[in-house]
Amino acid sequence: MTLDALLTHQKSQLELLLDITGQELDLIVGRKALELPPLTEHKQALLLEIQATDAQLAGHADSALLHSSHSERVAELRALLQRCQEQNLVAEQLLEQSLAGIRQLANILSRLHERQSMTYDQKGHTKGISKGTGFKV
């Protein structure tokens, strides 16, 4: 494959990665977590393809031209990669915030559950009792 063809292919891969990362961000913001796994699998496969193309570029016979006659295209690819990394960082931060909110909600529900426990009445039937407010001795 020629150096121009590899650079064009790498650009299309990075543009697709930017699109996928944007879709991930939209799903996170829209709280559609169940739609993330297939998109994430596609993204991982694309990242492997990008790494393979990088290896082809590095091992290409004309790779020295990347720093001279193709420097503008390389800079464009690096800018695209930077945008992908920035979007990915934003998505990661949103996911972390969402997970923190879910953990907080789980803790609240757990505390509420602890206040109410099950016991048995004289006939052996289960009966819920409240150990929270309103309990008199």
Order of alpha helices (4+ residues) and beta strands (2+ residues): alpha-alpha-alpha-beta-beta
